[in-house]
Amino acid sequence: MEALVVLVVLPIVVGLVSEFAFRDTTRASLAAAILSSLTVYACLELLDPGGTWNALAGFLVSPLAIAFSLATVLTCFGVLQGRRPRRRRRA
């Protein structure tokens, strides 16, 4: 259950917070990517004091957290819905 929270729920929350904080797609995406990977590393350190997970394991699973946070930011901005095609004016 902790892995689901750390790898799915927490990055979605990070994406929402960065979207509300920056209101710009570029800055919010950068902040979400950095913060989600930092939260994964912090959670590995806090939740695993025995050291069974190392930094390499965090490095290997952090792209999943980054993907969830970036998808959240882009969904909030409506970028994933696509652009509407322009209508051509006929003369």
KESEDO-6623 format. One record per atom (N, C-alpha, C, O): residue in one letter; atom name; x, y, z. Coordinates in steps of 0.05 Angstrom, whole numbers, plus 5000, padded with zeros to 4 digits. Layout:
N
 type atom   px   py   pz
    A   CA    X    Y    Z
...
This chain:
91
 type atom   px   py   pz
    M    N 5016 4976 5000
    M   CA 5000 5000 5000
    M    C 5017 5025 5000
    M    O 5010 5045 4987
    E    N 5040 5024 5014
    E   CA 5057 5048 5015
    E    C 5069 5053 4987
    E    O 5073 5076 4980
    A    N 5075 5032 4973
    A   CA 5087 5036 4946
    A    C 5067 5050 4928
    A    O 5074 5067 4911
    L    N 5041 5043 4929
    L   CA 5020 5055 4913
    L    C 5018 5085 4920
    L    O 5015 5102 4902
    V    N 5020 5091 4945
    V   CA 5018 5119 4954
    V    C 5042 5135 4944
    V    O 5039 5157 4934
    V    N 5065 5124 4947
    V   CA 5090 5138 4940
    V    C 5092 5141 4909
    V    O 5101 5162 4900
    L    N 5085 5121 4894
    L   CA 5090 5121 4865
    L    C 5067 5132 4849
    L    O 5071 5139 4826
    V    N 5043 5133 4860
    V   CA 5020 5141 4844
    V    C 5006 5166 4857
    V    O 5003 5187 4844
    V    N 4997 5163 4881
    V   CA 4981 5184 4894
    V    C 4998 5209 4900
    V    O 4989 5231 4893
    L    N 5021 5206 4911
    L   CA 5038 5229 4918
    L    C 5047 5245 4893
    L    O 5046 5269 4894
    P    N 5055 5233 4871
    P   CA 5061 5249 4847
    P    C 5037 5263 4836
    P    O 5040 5285 4825
    I    N 5013 5252 4838
    I   CA 4989 5266 4829
    I    C 4984 5291 4846
    I    O 4977 5312 4835
    V    N 4988 5288 4872
    V   CA 4985 5311 4890
    V    C 5007 5332 4884
    V    O 5001 5356 4884
    V    N 5031 5323 4878
    V   CA 5053 5342 4872
    V    C 5046 5357 4846
    V    O 5051 5381 4843
    G    N 5035 5343 4826
    G   CA 5027 5355 4801
    G    C 5005 5376 4805
    G    O 5006 5397 4793
    L    N 4986 5370 4821
    L   CA 4964 5389 4827
    L    C 4975 5413 4841
    L    O 4967 5436 4835
    V    N 4992 5409 4861
    V   CA 5003 5432 4876
    V    C 5020 5449 4858
    V    O 5018 5474 4860
    S    N 5036 5438 4841
    S   CA 5053 5454 4824
    S    C 5036 5469 4803
    S    O 5043 5491 4795
    E    N 5014 5457 4794
    E   CA 4997 5470 4775
    E    C 4983 5494 4788
    E    O 4981 5515 4776
    F    N 4974 5491 4813
    F   CA 4962 5514 4826
    F    C 4982 5535 4834
    F    O 4975 5559 4836
    A    N 5007 5527 4839
    A   CA 5027 5547 4848
    A    C 5037 5564 4825
    A    O 5043 5587 4829
    F    N 5041 5552 4801
    F   CA 5055 5567 4780
    F    C 5036 5577 4758
    F    O 5042 5598 4747
    R    N 5015 5563 4751
    R   CA 4996 5571 4730
    R    C 5009 5575 4703
    R    O 4999 5589 4686
    D    N 5032 5562 4699
    D   CA 5047 5563 4674
    D    C 5055 5534 4668
    D    O 5066 5521 4685
    T    N 5051 5525 4644
    T   CA 5056 5498 4637
    T    C 5085 5490 4641
    T    O 5092 5469 4652
    T    N 5103 5507 4631
    T   CA 5131 5501 4632
    T    C 5142 5500 4661
    T    O 5155 5481 4668
    R    N 5136 5520 4676
    R   CA 5146 5521 4703
    R    C 5133 5500 4721
    R    O 5146 5488 4738
    A    N 5107 5495 4717
    A   CA 5093 5475 4733
    A    C 5104 5447 4726
    A    O 5107 5430 4744
    S    N 5110 5442 4700
    S   CA 5121 5416 4692
    S    C 5148 5411 4704
    S    O 5154 5389 4714
    L    N 5165 5432 4703
    L   CA 5192 5429 4715
    L    C 5191 5425 4745
    L    O 5205 5408 4756
    A    N 5174 5441 4758
    A   CA 5171 5437 4787
    A    C 5160 5410 4794
    A    O 5169 5398 4814
    A    N 5141 5401 4779
    A   CA 5129 5374 4785
    A    C 5149 5352 4781
    A    O 5150 5333 4796
    A    N 5165 5354 4760
    A   CA 5185 5333 4755
    A    C 5206 5332 4777
    A    O 5214 5311 4786
    I    N 5215 5356 4785
    I   CA 5236 5357 4805
    I    C 5225 5348 4832
    I    O 5237 5332 4847
    L    N 5202 5359 4839
    L   CA 5190 5353 4866
    L    C 5181 5324 4868
    L    O 5184 5312 4890
    S    N 5171 5312 4847
    S   CA 5162 5284 4848
    S    C 5186 5265 4852
    S    O 5184 5246 4868
    S    N 5208 5271 4839
    S   CA 5231 5253 4843
    S    C 5244 5258 4870
    S    O 5253 5239 4883
    L    N 5243 5282 4880
    L   CA 5253 5287 4907
    L    C 5236 5274 4928
    L    O 5246 5265 4949
    T    N 5210 5274 4924
    T   CA 5192 5261 4944
    T    C 5196 5231 4944
    T    O 5193 5218 4964
    V    N 5201 5220 4920
    V   CA 5207 5191 4919
    V    C 5232 5184 4936
    V    O 5232 5165 4951
    Y    N 5253 5200 4932
    Y   CA 5278 5195 4947
    Y    C 5273 5200 4977
    Y    O 5284 5185 4993
    A    N 5258 5221 4984
    A   CA 5253 5226 5012
    A    C 5237 5204 5025
    A    O 5242 5196 5047
    C    N 5217 5194 5010
    C   CA 5200 5173 5021
    C    C 5216 5147 5024
    C    O 5212 5132 5043
    L    N 5235 5142 5005
    L   CA 5252 5118 5008
    L    C 5269 5120 5033
    L    O 5274 5100 5047
    E    N 5279 5144 5039
    E   CA 5296 5148 5063
    E    C 5279 5146 5088
    E    O 5288 5134 5108
    L    N 5255 5157 5088
    L   CA 5238 5158 5112
    L    C 5225 5131 5118
    L    O 5223 5122 5141
    L    N 5215 5118 5097
    L   CA 5199 5094 5101
    L    C 5216 5069 5102
    L    O 5206 5047 5110
    D    N 5241 5071 5094
    D   CA 5259 5047 5094
    D    C 5284 5053 5110
    D    O 5305 5057 5098
    P    N 5282 5055 5136
    P   CA 5307 5061 5152
    P    C 5327 5038 5152
    P    O 5350 5043 5158
    G    N 5318 5014 5146
    G   CA 5336 4991 5145
    G    C 5355 4992 5122
    G    O 5376 4979 5122
    G    N 5348 5006 5101
    G   CA 5365 5009 5078
    G    C 5363 4986 5058
    G    O 5382 4981 5043
    T    N 5340 4973 5057
    T   CA 5337 4951 5037
    T    C 5333 4962 5009
    T    O 5340 4949 4989
    W    N 5323 4987 5006
    W   CA 5322 5001 4981
    W    C 5345 5020 4980
    W    O 5351 5034 5000
    N    N 5359 5022 4957
    N   CA 5381 5041 4956
    N    C 5374 5063 4935
    N    O 5352 5064 4924
    A    N 5393 5080 4930
    A   CA 5389 5103 4912
    A    C 5384 5093 4883
    A    O 5369 5106 4868
    L    N 5396 5071 4876
    L   CA 5391 5060 4849
    L    C 5362 5052 4845
    L    O 5351 5056 4824
    A    N 5351 5040 4865
    A   CA 5322 5032 4863
    A    C 5305 5057 4861
    A    O 5286 5057 4845
    G    N 5311 5078 4875
    G   CA 5297 5103 4873
    G    C 5300 5116 4846
    G    O 5281 5127 4835
    F    N 5324 5113 4835
    F   CA 5330 5124 4808
    F    C 5314 5108 4787
    F    O 5305 5120 4767
    L    N 5310 5083 4791
    L   CA 5296 5066 4771
    L    C 5266 5070 4772
    L    O 5252 5067 4751
    V    N 5254 5076 4795
    V   CA 5225 5080 4797
    V    C 5217 5109 4795
    V    O 5193 5114 4793
    S    N 5235 5128 4796
    S   CA 5228 5156 4795
    S    C 5215 5164 4768
    S    O 5199 5182 4768
    P    N 5222 5152 4745
    P   CA 5208 5160 4720
    P    C 5178 5155 4721
    P    O 5163 5169 4708
    L    N 5170 5135 4736
    L   CA 5141 5130 4738
    L    C 5128 5153 4754
    L    O 5106 5162 4746
    A    N 5140 5161 4775
    A   CA 5129 5184 4790
    A    C 5130 5210 4774
    A    O 5111 5225 4775
    I    N 5151 5214 4759
    I   CA 5152 5238 4742
    I    C 5130 5237 4721
    I    O 5118 5257 4715
    A    N 5125 5214 4709
    A   CA 5105 5212 4689
    A    C 5077 5218 4700
    A    O 5061 5231 4687
    F    N 5071 5208 4724
    F   CA 5045 5214 4736
    F    C 5042 5243 4742
    F    O 5021 5255 4738
    S    N 5063 5256 4752
    S   CA 5061 5284 4759
    S    C 5059 5302 4734
    S    O 5044 5321 4734
    L    N 5074 5295 4713
    L   CA 5071 5310 4688
    L    C 5045 5306 4675
    L    O 5033 5325 4664
    A    N 5034 5282 4675
    A   CA 5008 5277 4664
    A    C 4986 5293 4679
    A    O 4967 5302 4667
    T    N 4989 5295 4705
    T   CA 4971 5311 4721
    T    C 4972 5340 4714
    T    O 4951 5353 4711
    V    N 4996 5351 4711
    V   CA 4999 5379 4704
    V    C 4987 5384 4676
    V    O 4972 5404 4672
    L    N 4993 5367 4657
    L   CA 4983 5372 4630
    L    C 4953 5368 4628
    L    O 4940 5381 4612
    T    N 4942 5350 4644
    T   CA 4913 5346 4644
    T    C 4899 5371 4656
    T    O 4878 5379 4647
    C    N 4911 5382 4677
    C   CA 4899 5406 4689
    C    C 4899 5429 4670
    C    O 4881 5446 4670
    F    N 4920 5432 4654
    F   CA 4921 5453 4635
    F    C 4906 5448 4610
    F    O 4902 5466 4593
    G    N 4896 5423 4606
    G   CA 4881 5417 4582
    G    C 4898 5411 4558
    G    O 4887 5411 4535
    V    N 4923 5407 4561
    V   CA 4941 5402 4538
    V    C 4936 5374 4526
    V    O 4939 5371 4502
    L    N 4929 5355 4543
    L   CA 4925 5328 4533
    L    C 4900 5325 4516
    L    O 4897 5305 4502
    Q    N 4882 5344 4517
    Q   CA 4858 5342 4501
    Q    C 4863 5348 4472
    Q    O 4847 5342 4454
    G    N 4885 5361 4466
    G   CA 4893 5367 4438
    G    C 4883 5394 4430
    G    O 4867 5407 4444
    R    N 4893 5402 4408
    R   CA 4885 5428 4397
    R    C 4863 5425 4377
    R    O 4861 5405 4363
    R    N 4846 5445 4377
    R   CA 4824 5444 4357
    R    C 4835 5452 4330
    R    O 4850 5472 4328
    P    N 4827 5439 4309
    P   CA 4837 5447 4283
    P    C 4825 5474 4275
    P    O 4802 5480 4281
    R    N 4842 5489 4261
    R   CA 4833 5515 4252
    R    C 4815 5511 4227
    R    O 4819 5494 4210
    R    N 4795 5528 4226
    R   CA 4778 5528 4203
    R    C 4789 5546 4182
    R    O 4799 5568 4187
    R    N 4789 5536 4158
    R   CA 4799 5552 4136
    R    C 4776 5570 4125
    R    O 4753 5561 4123
    R    N 4783 5594 4120
    R   CA 4763 5612 4108
    R    C 4763 5608 4078
    R    O 4784 5608 4065
    R    N 4740 5605 4068
    R   CA 4738 5602 4039
    R    C 4729 5629 4027
    R    O 4710 5641 4036
    A    N 4744 5637 4007
    A   CA 4739 5662 3995
    A    C 4723 5659 3969
    A    O 4716 5679 3956
